[in-house]
Amino acid sequence: MTSGQVKPPGDIWRTDPATLRDVVLDRAVMEDRLTQCPALERVWILCLLDRPQEAITEGLDLLAGASDRFRPLLVLAQAYQRQYSWHEATRLHEEALRLARTPAREALVRRQIGGRLFDEARYREAAAEFEWARDLYRSTGQREHLAQACQQALNRARQLTSTP
Protein backbone atom coordinates (compact mmCIF):
# COMPACT_ATOMS: atom_id res chain seq x y z
CA MET A 1 0.00 0.00 0.00
CA THR A 2 1.42 3.39 -0.94
CA SER A 3 1.62 6.32 1.41
CA GLY A 4 -1.65 8.20 1.67
CA GLN A 5 -3.87 5.25 0.76
CA VAL A 6 -6.47 4.22 3.29
CA LYS A 7 -7.24 0.55 3.79
CA PRO A 8 -10.92 -0.37 3.65
CA PRO A 9 -12.35 -1.01 7.15
CA GLY A 10 -12.92 -4.70 6.35
CA ASP A 11 -9.15 -5.12 5.98
CA ILE A 12 -8.44 -3.46 9.33
CA TRP A 13 -11.01 -5.08 11.64
CA ARG A 14 -13.99 -7.41 11.51
CA THR A 15 -16.58 -8.95 13.78
CA ASP A 16 -15.75 -12.53 14.66
CA PRO A 17 -18.86 -14.59 13.78
CA ALA A 18 -18.32 -17.06 16.64
CA THR A 19 -17.67 -14.63 19.50
CA LEU A 20 -19.45 -11.57 18.02
CA ARG A 21 -16.48 -9.47 19.17
CA ASP A 22 -14.74 -6.94 16.98
CA VAL A 23 -11.17 -8.06 16.32
CA VAL A 24 -8.22 -6.23 14.78
CA LEU A 25 -6.79 -7.63 11.55
CA ASP A 26 -4.12 -4.98 11.00
CA ARG A 27 -2.78 -3.76 14.32
CA ALA A 28 -0.28 -1.34 12.77
CA VAL A 29 -2.98 0.50 10.83
CA MET A 30 -5.19 0.67 13.91
CA GLU A 31 -2.33 2.00 16.02
CA ASP A 32 -1.68 4.62 13.35
CA ARG A 33 -5.35 5.65 13.33
CA LEU A 34 -5.10 6.47 17.04
CA THR A 35 -3.04 9.55 16.21
CA GLN A 36 -5.46 10.99 13.68
CA CYS A 37 -9.00 10.15 14.71
CA PRO A 38 -11.69 11.92 16.73
CA ALA A 39 -11.83 11.21 20.49
CA LEU A 40 -14.92 9.01 20.18
CA GLU A 41 -13.30 6.75 17.61
CA ARG A 42 -10.09 6.73 19.67
CA VAL A 43 -11.91 5.18 22.64
CA TRP A 44 -13.37 2.49 20.36
CA ILE A 45 -9.96 1.76 18.81
CA LEU A 46 -8.35 1.47 22.25
CA CYS A 47 -10.99 -1.16 23.05
CA LEU A 48 -10.18 -3.06 19.86
CA LEU A 49 -6.50 -2.94 20.69
CA ASP A 50 -7.24 -4.55 24.07
CA ARG A 51 -6.35 -1.41 25.98
CA PRO A 52 -9.61 -1.10 27.92
CA GLN A 53 -8.20 0.80 30.89
CA GLU A 54 -6.94 3.56 28.59
CA ALA A 55 -10.29 3.48 26.78
CA ILE A 56 -12.14 3.86 30.10
CA THR A 57 -9.96 6.77 31.20
CA GLU A 58 -10.39 8.58 27.87
CA GLY A 59 -14.06 7.62 27.69
CA LEU A 60 -14.76 9.10 31.13
CA ASP A 61 -13.06 12.34 30.06
CA LEU A 62 -15.06 12.37 26.83
CA LEU A 63 -18.31 11.74 28.68
CA ALA A 64 -17.58 14.48 31.22
CA GLY A 65 -17.24 17.08 28.47
CA ALA A 66 -20.00 15.86 26.16
CA SER A 67 -23.06 17.96 25.40
CA ASP A 68 -24.67 14.87 23.83
CA ARG A 69 -23.86 11.90 26.07
CA PHE A 70 -25.35 9.20 23.80
CA ARG A 71 -22.32 8.00 21.77
CA PRO A 72 -19.77 8.55 24.58
CA LEU A 73 -21.95 6.36 26.81
CA LEU A 74 -21.85 3.58 24.22
CA VAL A 75 -18.10 3.60 23.62
CA LEU A 76 -17.47 3.76 27.36
CA ALA A 77 -19.87 0.84 27.88
CA GLN A 78 -17.85 -1.13 25.31
CA ALA A 79 -14.66 -0.41 27.23
CA TYR A 80 -16.21 -1.67 30.46
CA GLN A 81 -17.56 -4.70 28.61
CA ARG A 82 -14.04 -5.51 27.34
CA GLN A 83 -12.94 -5.56 31.01
CA TYR A 84 -15.89 -7.78 31.96
CA SER A 85 -17.27 -4.99 34.15
CA TRP A 86 -20.87 -5.98 33.47
CA HIS A 87 -22.46 -3.73 36.08
CA GLU A 88 -20.82 -0.56 34.74
CA ALA A 89 -21.57 -1.48 31.12
CA THR A 90 -25.20 -2.19 32.04
CA ARG A 91 -25.57 1.12 33.84
CA LEU A 92 -24.23 3.02 30.81
CA HIS A 93 -26.42 1.04 28.39
CA GLU A 94 -29.49 1.90 30.46
CA GLU A 95 -28.67 5.61 30.34
CA ALA A 96 -28.03 5.43 26.59
CA LEU A 97 -31.37 3.68 26.13
CA ARG A 98 -33.12 6.55 27.93
CA LEU A 99 -31.38 9.03 25.62
CA ALA A 100 -31.98 7.11 22.38
CA ARG A 101 -35.13 8.96 21.22
CA THR A 102 -35.13 7.43 17.70
CA PRO A 103 -35.59 3.86 16.48
CA ALA A 104 -32.10 3.82 14.90
CA ARG A 105 -30.41 4.97 18.11
CA GLU A 106 -32.44 2.54 20.19
CA ALA A 107 -31.45 -0.24 17.80
CA LEU A 108 -27.79 0.66 18.28
CA VAL A 109 -28.15 0.39 22.05
CA ARG A 110 -30.15 -2.85 21.85
CA ARG A 111 -27.47 -4.36 19.60
CA GLN A 112 -24.77 -3.43 22.12
CA ILE A 113 -26.84 -4.80 24.99
CA GLY A 114 -27.19 -8.02 23.02
CA GLY A 115 -23.41 -8.16 22.62
CA ARG A 116 -22.90 -7.65 26.35
CA LEU A 117 -25.41 -10.36 27.22
CA PHE A 118 -23.75 -12.65 24.68
CA ASP A 119 -20.36 -12.03 26.34
CA GLU A 120 -21.99 -12.90 29.66
CA ALA A 121 -23.18 -16.22 28.12
CA ARG A 122 -26.82 -15.11 28.58
CA TYR A 123 -27.67 -16.25 25.06
CA ARG A 124 -31.48 -16.26 25.27
CA GLU A 125 -31.55 -12.67 26.53
CA ALA A 126 -28.94 -11.70 23.92
CA ALA A 127 -31.08 -13.23 21.17
CA ALA A 128 -34.08 -11.18 22.32
CA GLU A 129 -32.05 -7.95 22.19
CA PHE A 130 -30.61 -8.77 18.75
CA GLU A 131 -34.12 -9.51 17.48
CA TRP A 132 -35.41 -6.22 18.89
CA ALA A 133 -32.49 -4.32 17.31
CA ARG A 134 -33.05 -6.05 13.97
CA ASP A 135 -36.72 -5.10 13.96
CA LEU A 136 -35.93 -1.50 14.89
CA TYR A 137 -33.33 -1.23 12.12
CA ARG A 138 -35.82 -2.66 9.64
CA SER A 139 -38.44 -0.14 10.74
CA THR A 140 -36.11 2.70 9.72
CA GLY A 141 -36.01 1.37 6.16
CA GLN A 142 -32.44 2.62 5.72
CA ARG A 143 -30.19 0.26 7.61
CA GLU A 144 -30.66 -3.16 6.07
CA HIS A 145 -26.96 -4.07 6.49
CA LEU A 146 -27.28 -3.45 10.24
CA ALA A 147 -30.50 -5.47 10.37
CA GLN A 148 -28.62 -8.31 8.66
CA ALA A 149 -25.76 -8.06 11.17
CA CYS A 150 -28.31 -8.31 13.99
CA GLN A 151 -29.90 -11.33 12.30
CA GLN A 152 -26.50 -13.05 12.14
CA ALA A 153 -25.89 -12.30 15.83
CA LEU A 154 -29.41 -13.53 16.64
CA ASN A 155 -28.73 -16.78 14.76
CA ARG A 156 -25.46 -17.29 16.64
CA ALA A 157 -27.09 -16.64 20.03
CA ARG A 158 -29.92 -19.06 19.21
CA GLN A 159 -27.38 -21.64 18.07
CA LEU A 160 -25.68 -21.45 21.47
CA THR A 161 -28.97 -21.70 23.38
CA SER A 162 -29.58 -25.06 21.74
CA THR A 163 -26.04 -26.35 22.42
CA PRO A 164 -25.92 -28.67 25.45
Helices and strands as residue ranges (DSSP letters): H 9-12, E 13-15, E 22-24, H 27-33, H 39-48, H 52-64, H 70-82, H 86-99, H 103-119, H 123-140, H 144-161
